[in-house]
């Protein structure tokens, strides 16, 4: 069986870096995207780094073309890149709102838009959109972030209906609080309160995300599409 070619955006750290490392131990080829922070995983015959500002559609097109030139095809797109900034709604600056939407929602749309023709030509492909628990619950101080991630769930549902007849599945992972990534910027006192609020009584492990993606891109999951799978230790269901 040919190695799957997996494009992961935001692969330089946090969840993206963790799942990239876990996938590097599997029989796959990895196209790892970054923008400002470089990818920690070393390049090899099966691993390549690609720099791009995904808020610009032309750079998205260039990224996809570069991956196709390097590996010949793309089998899986994992829209993981994202940002979060804390600001109460009435104090949220317009530029912060637009930047959050550009990275968290525009970029996944641009990537999906320009990879779909390639997927359709091969009658196969998987798109995984990484969203958040706050897209469904809301959280004080996350107006831009929660709205952008809610939009990503809506995009997932629409794309799934448009693409399943071509053999392409589109699903979303709504992540709770994990022990890597954005949680590292949370003060210890608040972090303790967050853990206390989780029924599982712990932060999540990136391996849960990795294993879920593994299944979603397998043949066994080819009838699963348009779903938002919650990975949050029981915090929201």
C-alpha positions as CSV (number, residue, x, y, z in Angstrom):
1,X,0.0,0.0,0.0
2,X,1.3,3.5,-0.9
3,X,2.1,5.8,2.0
4,X,-0.5,8.4,2.7
5,X,0.6,11.9,2.2
6,X,-0.6,14.1,5.1
7,X,-0.6,17.9,5.1
8,X,-0.7,19.3,8.7
9,X,-1.0,23.0,9.1
10,X,0.4,24.7,12.3
11,X,2.9,21.8,12.8
12,X,5.5,23.8,14.7
13,X,4.2,23.3,18.2
14,X,1.3,22.4,20.5
15,X,-1.2,19.8,19.2
16,X,0.2,20.2,15.6
17,X,3.7,19.4,16.7
18,X,2.6,16.5,18.8
19,X,0.5,14.8,16.2
20,X,3.3,15.3,13.6
21,X,5.7,13.5,15.9
22,X,3.3,10.7,16.4
23,X,2.6,10.3,12.7
24,X,6.3,10.3,12.0
25,X,6.5,6.9,13.6
26,X,3.9,5.6,11.1
27,X,4.1,4.6,7.4
28,X,3.2,8.0,6.1
29,X,4.7,11.0,4.4
30,X,4.3,14.3,6.1
31,X,4.0,17.8,4.7
32,X,4.4,20.0,7.7
33,X,3.4,23.6,7.5
34,X,4.6,26.5,9.6
35,X,4.7,30.3,9.4
36,X,6.6,32.1,12.2
37,X,7.9,29.3,14.3
38,X,9.9,26.5,12.7
39,X,9.0,22.9,12.8
40,X,10.9,20.9,15.4
41,X,10.7,17.5,13.6
42,X,13.7,17.1,11.3
43,X,13.2,16.8,7.5
44,X,13.8,13.5,5.8
45,X,12.8,11.6,2.7
46,X,9.3,11.3,4.1
47,X,9.1,14.6,6.0
48,X,9.2,18.1,4.5
49,X,8.7,21.6,5.9
50,X,6.6,24.2,4.1
51,X,6.4,27.9,5.1
52,X,3.3,29.9,4.3
53,X,1.1,32.7,5.5
54,X,-2.3,30.9,5.2
55,X,-4.3,34.1,5.5
56,X,-3.3,34.9,1.9
57,X,-5.0,32.7,-0.7
58,X,-2.1,32.9,-3.2
59,X,0.3,31.5,-0.5
60,X,-2.2,28.7,0.1
61,X,-2.2,27.8,-3.6
62,X,1.7,27.9,-3.6
63,X,1.8,25.7,-0.5
64,X,-0.5,23.0,-2.1
65,X,1.5,23.2,-5.4
66,X,4.8,22.8,-3.5
67,X,3.5,19.7,-1.6
68,X,2.2,18.1,-4.8
69,X,5.6,18.8,-6.4
70,X,7.4,17.2,-3.6
71,X,5.2,14.2,-2.9
72,X,3.1,13.8,-6.0
73,X,-0.2,13.8,-4.2
74,X,-2.0,14.7,-1.0
75,X,-4.3,12.2,0.8
76,X,-5.2,14.0,4.0
77,X,-5.5,17.7,5.0
78,X,-5.4,18.5,8.7
79,X,-6.5,22.1,9.3
80,X,-4.8,22.6,12.7
81,X,-3.3,26.1,12.5
82,X,-5.1,28.5,14.8
83,X,-4.7,31.4,17.3
84,X,-6.5,32.5,20.4
85,X,-6.4,35.9,22.1
86,X,-8.2,36.8,25.3
87,X,-10.4,39.9,25.1
88,X,-13.9,40.7,26.4
89,X,-16.3,41.2,23.5
90,X,-16.8,45.0,23.9
91,X,-13.0,45.5,24.1
92,X,-12.1,43.3,21.2
93,X,-10.2,45.4,18.6
94,X,-11.4,45.1,15.0
95,X,-7.9,44.1,13.8
96,X,-7.8,41.3,16.4
97,X,-11.2,40.0,15.3
98,X,-10.1,40.0,11.6
99,X,-6.8,38.4,12.3
100,X,-8.4,35.6,14.3
101,X,-11.0,35.0,11.6
102,X,-8.3,35.0,8.9
103,X,-6.2,32.3,10.6
104,X,-8.9,30.2,12.2
105,X,-11.6,30.3,9.4
106,X,-10.3,31.9,6.2
107,X,-7.2,29.7,6.1
108,X,-9.1,26.3,6.4
109,X,-11.5,27.5,3.8
110,X,-8.7,28.5,1.3
111,X,-6.9,25.2,2.0
112,X,-10.1,23.1,1.5
113,X,-11.1,25.1,-1.6
114,X,-7.8,24.5,-3.4
115,X,-7.2,20.9,-2.3
116,X,-10.7,19.8,-3.3
117,X,-10.0,19.7,-7.1
118,X,-7.0,17.4,-6.4
119,X,-9.1,15.1,-4.1
120,X,-12.0,15.1,-6.6
121,X,-9.6,14.1,-9.4
122,X,-8.6,11.0,-7.4
123,X,-12.1,10.3,-5.9
124,X,-10.6,10.1,-2.4
125,X,-9.4,12.4,0.4
126,X,-9.9,13.3,4.0
127,X,-10.2,16.8,5.6
128,X,-9.9,17.1,9.4
129,X,-10.7,20.5,10.9
130,X,-9.5,21.1,14.4
131,X,-12.0,23.2,16.3
132,X,-12.7,23.7,20.0
133,X,-15.1,23.0,22.8
134,X,-15.7,26.8,23.1
135,X,-17.3,26.7,19.7
136,X,-20.2,24.9,21.3
137,X,-20.1,26.2,24.8
138,X,-18.7,29.7,24.6
139,X,-16.2,31.1,27.1
140,X,-15.8,34.5,28.6
141,X,-13.2,36.5,26.7
142,X,-13.1,34.4,23.6
143,X,-15.6,36.1,21.3
144,X,-13.4,36.1,18.2
145,X,-12.0,32.6,18.9
146,X,-15.3,30.9,19.7
147,X,-17.0,32.5,16.7
148,X,-14.2,31.5,14.3
149,X,-14.2,27.9,15.6
150,X,-18.0,27.7,15.4
151,X,-17.7,28.8,11.8
152,X,-15.3,26.0,11.2
153,X,-17.9,23.5,12.4
154,X,-20.4,25.0,9.9
155,X,-17.8,24.7,7.1
156,X,-17.2,21.1,8.0
157,X,-20.9,20.3,7.7
158,X,-21.4,22.0,4.4
159,X,-18.2,20.5,2.8
160,X,-19.2,17.0,4.0
161,X,-22.4,17.2,2.1
162,X,-20.8,18.6,-1.0
163,X,-17.9,16.1,-1.2
164,X,-19.1,12.7,0.1
165,X,-20.3,11.7,-3.4
166,X,-16.7,12.1,-4.6
167,X,-15.4,9.7,-1.9
168,X,-14.1,12.6,0.3
169,X,-14.9,12.8,4.0
170,X,-14.8,16.0,6.1
171,X,-14.9,15.9,9.9
172,X,-14.1,18.1,12.8
173,X,-12.4,17.5,16.2
174,X,-13.6,19.8,19.0
175,X,-10.8,19.8,21.5
176,X,-11.2,20.5,25.2
177,X,-8.1,21.2,27.3
178,X,-4.9,19.4,26.5
179,X,-1.5,19.3,28.1
180,X,0.2,21.0,25.2
181,X,-0.4,24.2,23.2
182,X,-2.6,27.1,24.3
183,X,-2.9,25.7,27.9
184,X,0.8,26.6,28.4
185,X,-0.1,30.3,28.4
186,X,-2.7,29.9,31.1
187,X,-1.8,30.9,34.7
188,X,-1.3,28.0,37.1
189,X,-4.2,29.0,39.3
190,X,-6.6,29.1,36.4
191,X,-5.2,25.9,35.0
192,X,-6.0,24.1,38.3
193,X,-9.6,25.4,38.1
194,X,-9.9,24.1,34.6
195,X,-8.7,20.7,35.6
196,X,-11.1,20.6,38.5
197,X,-14.0,21.3,36.1
198,X,-13.1,18.3,33.8
199,X,-15.0,15.1,34.8
200,X,-11.9,13.1,33.7
201,X,-9.9,15.1,36.3
202,X,-7.0,15.7,33.9
203,X,-5.9,17.5,30.8
204,X,-6.0,15.6,27.5
205,X,-3.1,13.8,25.9
206,X,-2.4,14.6,22.2
207,X,-2.3,10.8,21.5
208,X,-6.1,10.9,21.8
209,X,-6.2,13.4,18.9
210,X,-3.7,11.3,16.9
211,X,-5.6,8.0,17.4
212,X,-8.9,9.7,16.5
213,X,-7.4,11.1,13.3
214,X,-5.9,7.7,12.4
215,X,-9.3,6.1,12.5
216,X,-11.1,9.0,10.6
217,X,-8.7,8.6,7.7
218,X,-8.9,4.8,7.6
219,X,-11.1,2.8,5.2
220,X,-13.2,1.7,8.2
221,X,-14.4,5.3,8.6
222,X,-15.3,6.1,5.0
223,X,-19.0,6.4,6.0
224,X,-18.3,8.9,8.7
225,X,-18.5,12.5,7.5
226,X,-19.8,15.9,8.7
227,X,-19.3,15.0,12.3
228,X,-17.9,17.1,15.2
229,X,-16.2,14.6,17.5
230,X,-15.7,16.0,21.0
231,X,-12.5,15.2,22.8
232,X,-12.8,16.8,26.2
233,X,-12.8,14.3,29.0
234,X,-16.5,14.7,29.6
235,X,-16.5,18.5,30.0
236,X,-19.1,18.9,27.2
237,X,-21.2,16.2,25.5
